[in-house]
Amino acid sequence: MNYTVATYCIYLPITIILTIWVARTIFTNGRVFLLEIFHQDTLLADSVNKLLLVGFYLVNIGYAVYTLKVWDTIEDTQSMIEILSQKIGWIILVLGAMHFFNLFIFFSLRRKAHANKVVA
């Protein structure tokens, strides 16, 4: 097995595991916000939460697979580690950005739900 294939074999599992971990964290903790947004409608909040989870998986795993290709020649272990750190670093940044985007959406929707509750 050459270094490029080894890099792929390390990169994909790490990025998929990171994506699953972040998605599960958002899924578990985001439910509270969704319940508040949807006025304790458990069925609706859980359905939306599951749809958000699927979308999160599709976007992030899709991005990880899309960026899989290594354009440089990997000739040694040092190059492999450097390329892995760069690629995994990008994935971590994208996951962080997606996490903050989700928080922004949750808080925006929560603010609207509170505003509608006051008006009603």
Buried (B, 14 or more C-beta within 10 A) or exposed (E): EEBBEBBBEBBBEBBBEBBBEBBEEBBEEBBEBBBBBBEEEEEBBBEBBEEBBEEBBEEBBEBBEEBEEBEEEBEEEEBBEEBBEEBBEBBBEBBEEBBEEBBEBBEEBBEEBEEEEEEE
